[in-house]
Amino acid sequence: MNETPNVFKAITDSVSDGIVLIDRDYKITYANAAAHRVFGINNGIRGLTCHDFFHRLPTPCNINYEFKRCPHAEVFKTGKPVSIRYPFILKTGEKRIFDITATPVMDNSNNKVDHIVKILKDITFKTQTENMLKEAETKYQNLLDNALIGVYKTNIKGHIFYVNKALADMLEFNTPEEMIKCSVLLLYDKLAQREGLIRKLMEAGNVSNYEVDLLTKRGKIKHVLISANLEGDVLSGMIMDVTDQKTMGELTKKQELFFSSILEGMQDGMVVVNRNFEIIYANSSYIKQTKTSASEIMGRHCFEVSHRNTRPCYLVGEECSVKNAFDTGASSKIIHTHFNGNSSKINVETVAYPLRDLSGNIVSVVERVCDITEKIELENELIMRVRELETFYEMAVGRELRMIELKNEIEALKTKSSKHDPGPIS
């Protein structure tokens, strides 16, 4: 039996939490090693009261206004365990947070609380971590609530658990709470799109930029991109409204089709070249002119296709209308000799026009390539005909002059002979 206190001490000293025994006079009758270490008990505990030692108070905590609850007083009064969270200022000045559990030790003789076992668990780090997590969660929630894109959480059945203000505004609901009362199924213009979304989520677990059409509260159609994750039967993710972009995209496509139709209808070759001198567009006339196919020239350098060069024209001593347009920002016209797909030479007139982006930067050049081979051949033939006519004219005029001179000479001889004519011989 004499070994019992030693066993008790050995057991309690092995516990990392502080353990103290307090009698009815609030005096500490025992403290384990952890309590000694944490609270700085160096000279023993004889005569120390809990309120004096832990809080530096001359009277029990429940008497002091600063402490609204004293677990020891409650245990002595009710005979039941009490748990409470208290801040402590250690002798080092450091503030620590402890979870306190005060458990009664009953006196078997009169069934009264004789002692209290007080266990002090340091939860400072845990509390700090919890506070940091709460702060992070608050910031995250604020971020979601104030995000510019829609954020949501629903389940496969269509029940809405959460939407942020941006999503509620996007779909023309007055508040997120109003939208939460609505079923997801009522928000799809085509339910087949949601079924497709669910299938993809079931297969892959997540999707990105899945395009669907949603209905607003007022019945308008919104073109949106959905990114979602599936965990169990819960979907969560983001929704981006791309209605304006899609409308602009459709308008741009119509404009591109319109201008493409114009370019395709032109008899002259039309080609668009980027700053790397790569062909990014060519109409059918240009393809026909070069006697190639679209796949053979798209993405290739213009100087490769038209000049059979390995370097830009301006680097091999030739003037380049495309280079001039990039450099000056103005149109440029040049007459060149090109090669077609059969390596035959053709004479062309190139006119290059700069194309600018919304910021005014020249990003590409459109070049009109007009085959003037026949025109030059006709001009050369015309020049030859003119020269022949000039030669003939010179010959004809010279002959006429000589005939006139001969006639004049004949007339002169006639006149001269008449003067010397002796008359008829009688």
C-alpha positions in Angstrom: 0.0 0.0 0.0 2.9 2.3 0.6 3.7 2.1 -3.1 0.4 3.5 -4.1 1.4 7.2 -4.0 4.5 6.5 -6.0 2.5 4.6 -8.6 -0.1 7.5 -8.7 2.7 10.0 -9.2 4.4 7.9 -11.9 1.2 7.6 -13.8 0.2 11.3 -13.6 3.7 12.5 -14.4 3.6 10.5 -17.6 0.6 12.5 -18.7 1.3 15.5 -20.9 -1.6 17.5 -19.6 -1.4 19.4 -16.2 -3.1 17.6 -13.3 -3.6 19.2 -9.9 -5.6 18.2 -6.8 -7.5 21.0 -5.0 -9.1 20.7 -1.5 -12.2 22.4 -0.2 -10.0 25.4 0.8 -8.9 25.8 -2.8 -5.4 24.8 -1.9 -3.3 22.8 -4.3 -2.4 19.5 -2.6 -0.8 17.9 -5.6 0.5 18.8 -9.1 2.1 16.5 -11.7 5.3 17.1 -13.6 3.4 18.8 -16.5 1.8 21.3 -14.2 5.1 22.1 -12.6 6.7 22.6 -16.0 4.1 24.7 -17.6 3.1 26.9 -14.7 6.6 27.2 -13.3 6.1 25.6 -9.9 9.7 25.5 -8.6 9.5 25.6 -4.8 6.7 23.1 -4.1 3.0 23.7 -3.8 2.6 23.8 0.0 0.1 26.5 0.9 -0.6 27.6 -2.7 -4.3 28.3 -3.5 -5.5 27.8 -7.1 -6.7 31.4 -7.5 -3.4 32.8 -6.2 -1.3 30.5 -8.3 -3.2 30.4 -11.5 -4.7 33.9 -11.5 -2.7 35.9 -8.9 -5.9 36.7 -7.0 -6.2 36.9 -3.2 -9.7 35.4 -3.2 -11.5 32.6 -5.1 -12.3 33.4 -8.7 -16.1 33.3 -8.3 -15.8 36.2 -5.9 -13.9 38.3 -8.4 -15.9 40.1 -11.1 -13.3 39.4 -13.7 -14.1 35.7 -13.6 -17.8 34.9 -14.2 -17.4 31.2 -13.6 -15.2 29.2 -11.2 -15.3 25.5 -12.1 -14.0 24.5 -8.6 -16.8 26.4 -6.8 -19.4 24.8 -9.1 -18.0 21.3 -8.5 -18.0 21.8 -4.7 -21.6 23.1 -5.0 -23.1 20.6 -7.3 -20.9 17.5 -7.0 -20.8 17.2 -10.8 -17.9 17.5 -13.3 -17.5 20.9 -15.0 -15.7 21.7 -18.2 -14.6 25.3 -19.1 -12.1 27.1 -21.3 -9.9 29.7 -19.6 -7.0 31.9 -20.6 -4.0 31.9 -18.4 -1.1 34.3 -18.1 2.1 32.3 -17.3 4.9 33.6 -15.2 6.8 34.3 -18.4 4.1 36.7 -19.5 2.9 34.3 -22.2 -0.8 33.9 -22.7 -2.1 30.4 -23.1 -5.6 28.9 -23.6 -6.5 25.8 -21.6 -9.5 23.5 -21.6 -10.2 22.7 -17.9 -12.0 19.7 -16.6 -12.8 19.7 -12.9 -13.9 16.3 -11.5 -15.1 15.8 -8.0 -13.5 13.3 -5.6 -16.1 12.2 -3.1 -15.6 11.6 0.6 -17.1 8.1 1.2 -18.0 8.9 4.8 -20.5 11.7 4.2 -20.8 11.7 0.4 -19.4 15.2 0.0 -16.8 16.5 -2.4 -13.5 16.2 -0.7 -11.1 17.1 -3.5 -11.2 18.2 -7.1 -9.1 16.7 -9.8 -8.3 19.5 -12.2 -7.0 18.6 -15.7 -5.5 21.4 -17.7 -5.1 20.8 -21.5 -3.2 23.4 -23.4 -5.1 24.1 -26.5 -3.3 27.4 -27.5 -2.0 26.0 -30.7 -5.2 24.3 -31.5 -7.2 27.5 -30.8 -4.8 29.5 -32.9 -5.1 27.0 -35.7 -8.9 27.0 -35.4 -9.0 30.8 -35.4 -6.8 30.8 -38.5 -9.0 28.3 -40.2 -12.1 30.3 -39.3 -10.4 33.5 -40.6 -9.4 31.7 -43.8 -12.9 30.2 -44.2 -14.4 33.7 -43.6 -12.1 35.2 -46.2 -12.8 32.3 -48.6 -16.6 32.7 -48.1 -16.3 36.5 -48.7 -14.3 35.7 -51.8 -17.0 33.4 -53.0 -19.8 35.7 -52.1 -18.1 38.7 -53.9 -16.6 36.8 -56.8 -17.3 38.2 -60.3 -18.1 34.7 -61.6 -20.9 32.4 -60.4 -20.1 29.9 -57.7 -22.5 27.1 -56.8 -23.1 23.8 -55.0 -25.9 21.4 -55.9 -26.6 17.7 -56.0 -27.5 15.4 -58.8 -31.2 15.6 -58.0 -31.1 19.3 -58.7 -31.3 20.7 -55.1 -29.3 23.9 -54.7 -27.2 24.2 -51.5 -25.3 27.3 -52.2 -25.0 30.1 -54.8 -23.1 33.4 -54.6 -24.4 36.8 -55.4 -22.8 36.9 -58.8 -24.7 33.8 -59.9 -28.0 35.0 -58.5 -27.5 38.3 -60.3 -26.5 36.5 -63.5 -29.7 34.6 -63.6 -31.8 37.6 -62.5 -32.8 36.4 -59.0 -33.2 39.1 -56.3 -31.0 37.2 -53.7 -29.0 34.0 -53.5 -31.6 32.8 -51.0 -34.3 33.1 -53.5 -32.4 31.2 -56.1 -31.6 28.4 -53.6 -35.3 27.7 -53.3 -35.4 27.0 -57.1 -34.6 23.6 -58.7 -31.6 23.4 -61.0 -33.8 21.5 -63.5 -35.8 24.6 -64.1 -32.7 26.6 -65.0 -31.7 24.6 -68.0 -33.1 25.6 -71.4 -32.3 22.1 -72.7 -32.4 19.4 -70.0 -30.3 17.2 -72.4 -27.4 19.5 -71.7 -27.5 18.8 -68.0 -27.8 15.1 -68.6 -24.7 15.4 -70.8 -22.9 17.3 -68.0 -23.8 14.7 -65.4 -22.6 11.9 -67.7 -19.2 13.5 -68.1 -19.0 14.1 -64.4 -19.8 10.5 -63.6 -17.1 9.4 -66.1 -14.3 11.8 -65.2 -15.2 13.3 -61.9 -14.8 16.9 -63.2 -15.4 19.0 -66.3 -14.0 22.3 -67.5 -15.7 24.9 -69.7 -18.8 22.8 -70.4 -21.1 25.0 -72.6 -24.8 25.1 -71.7 -27.7 27.4 -72.1 -29.4 28.5 -68.8 -32.6 30.3 -68.3 -32.9 33.4 -66.1 -35.8 34.1 -63.7 -37.3 36.3 -66.5 -36.9 33.6 -69.2 -33.8 35.0 -70.9 -31.2 32.6 -72.3 -27.7 32.9 -70.9 -24.8 31.1 -72.7 -22.5 29.9 -69.9 -19.4 27.8 -69.4 -19.6 25.4 -66.4 -16.6 24.0 -64.5 -17.6 21.4 -61.9 -16.4 18.7 -59.6 -18.4 15.7 -58.5 -18.0 14.3 -55.0 -20.5 11.6 -54.1 -23.7 13.2 -55.4 -22.6 16.8 -54.8 -21.7 19.1 -57.7 -19.7 22.2 -57.0 -17.9 24.6 -59.3 -18.1 27.9 -61.2 -20.2 29.3 -64.0 -19.0 32.0 -66.4 -21.5 34.1 -68.5 -20.2 34.1 -72.1 -23.4 35.4 -73.6 -21.9 38.7 -74.9 -18.7 36.9 -76.1 -20.8 34.3 -77.9 -23.0 36.9 -79.5 -19.9 38.8 -80.6 -18.3 35.6 -81.7 -21.3 34.8 -83.9 -21.3 38.3 -85.2 -17.6 38.1 -85.9 -18.2 34.7 -87.7 -20.9 36.3 -89.9 -18.5 39.2 -90.6 -15.7 36.9 -91.4 -18.0 34.8 -93.7 -19.2 38.1 -95.4 -15.7 39.3 -96.0 -14.5 35.8 -96.9 -17.3 35.7 -99.5 -16.1 39.0 -100.9 -12.5 37.9 -101.1 -13.4 34.5 -102.6 -15.4 36.3 -105.3 -12.4 38.4 -106.4 -10.5 37.4 -109.5 -7.2 38.7 -108.0 -5.3 36.6 -105.6 -5.8 37.7 -102.0 -3.4 36.6 -99.2 -3.1 37.6 -95.5 0.5 37.4 -94.1 1.5 37.7 -90.4 4.7 39.4 -89.1 6.6 36.2 -89.6 5.7 36.3 -93.3 3.5 33.2 -92.8 0.4 32.8 -94.9 -2.6 32.7 -92.6 -5.3 33.1 -95.3 -5.4 32.7 -99.1 -8.4 33.0 -101.4 -9.2 30.5 -104.2 -7.9 32.9 -106.8 -4.5 32.9 -105.2 -4.4 29.2 -104.8 -5.4 28.9 -108.5 -2.8 31.4 -109.4 0.0 29.5 -107.7 -1.3 26.2 -109.1 -1.2 24.6 -105.6 -3.7 23.6 -102.9 -4.7 25.3 -99.6 -2.9 22.6 -97.6 0.3 23.3 -99.5 0.6 27.0 -98.7 -1.2 27.6 -95.4 1.3 28.3 -92.7 4.2 28.5 -95.1 6.3 31.6 -95.7 5.0 33.8 -98.6 8.6 34.1 -100.0 8.8 30.3 -100.2 5.5 30.0 -102.1 5.9 32.9 -104.5 9.7 33.3 -105.0 11.1 29.8 -104.1 13.3 31.7 -101.6 14.5 30.5 -98.3 14.7 34.0 -96.9 12.4 37.1 -97.1 12.6 38.9 -100.4 14.1 42.1 -98.9 17.0 40.1 -97.6 17.9 38.9 -101.2 17.9 42.3 -102.8 14.2 42.5 -103.8 11.7 45.1 -102.8 8.8 43.6 -100.7 5.4 45.3 -100.5 4.5 43.3 -97.4 7.6 44.5 -95.6 6.9 48.1 -96.7 3.4 47.9 -95.3 4.6 46.6 -92.0 7.3 49.3 -91.8 5.4 52.3 -93.0 1.8 51.5 -92.0 0.8 52.6 -95.5 -0.2 50.6 -98.6 2.6 49.6 -101.0 2.6 48.6 -104.7 5.3 46.6 -106.5 5.6 44.6 -109.7 7.3 41.2 -109.1 8.0 38.0 -110.9 6.5 35.0 -109.1 6.7 31.3 -109.6 3.6 29.1 -109.8 3.3 25.5 -108.8 4.8 24.4 -112.1 7.8 26.6 -111.5 6.6 28.8 -114.4 7.3 32.5 -114.1 4.4 34.9 -113.9 4.4 38.7 -113.7 2.3 40.1 -110.9 1.4 43.4 -109.4 1.3 43.2 -105.6 -0.5 45.8 -103.4 -0.1 45.4 -99.6 -2.4 46.9 -97.0 -1.7 46.9 -93.2 -4.3 45.3 -90.9 -4.5 46.7 -87.3 -5.9 45.4 -84.1 -8.1 47.3 -81.7 -5.0 49.0 -80.2 -3.9 50.2 -83.5 -0.9 47.8 -83.8 -0.2 46.3 -87.2 -0.6 42.6 -86.8 -0.8 41.4 -90.4 -0.9 42.5 -94.0 -3.4 41.7 -96.7 -1.8 41.5 -100.1 -3.6 41.7 -103.5 -1.7 39.7 -106.1 -2.8 40.5 -109.6 -1.4 38.3 -112.5 -0.4 40.8 -115.2 1.5 38.3 -117.3 -1.0 38.6 -120.2 -1.1 42.3 -119.8 2.6 42.6 -120.1 2.7 40.2 -123.1 0.0 42.3 -124.8 1.9 45.5 -124.0 5.1 44.0 -125.4 3.2 42.8 -128.5 1.6 46.2 -128.9 5.1 47.8 -128.7 6.4 45.5 -131.4 3.4 46.3 -133.6 3.9 50.0 -133.1 7.5 49.6 -134.0 6.6 47.7 -137.2 4.1 50.3 -138.2 6.6 53.0 -137.5 9.1 51.2 -139.8 6.5 50.6 -142.5 5.4 54.2 -142.2 8.9 55.4 -142.6 9.3 53.2 -145.6 6.0 54.3 -147.1 6.6 57.9 -146.5 10.1 57.7 -148.0 8.7 56.0 -151.1 6.0 58.6 -151.5 8.6 61.3 -151.2 10.7 59.7 -153.8 7.8 59.3 -156.2 6.9 63.0 -155.8 10.5 63.9 -156.5 10.6 61.6 -159.6 7.3 63.2 -160.9 8.8 66.6 -160.3 11.9 65.6 -162.2 9.8 64.2 -165.1 7.7 67.4 -165.2 10.9 69.5 -165.1 12.3 67.5 -168.0 9.1 67.9 -169.9 9.3 71.7 -169.4 12.9 71.7 -170.3 12.3 69.7 -173.4 9.4 71.9 -174.5 11.6 74.9 -174.5 14.1 73.3 -176.9 11.4 71.7 -179.1 11.9 73.1 -182.7 8.3 72.5 -183.6 6.8 70.3 -186.3 9.0 69.7 -189.3 7.4 71.0 -192.4 
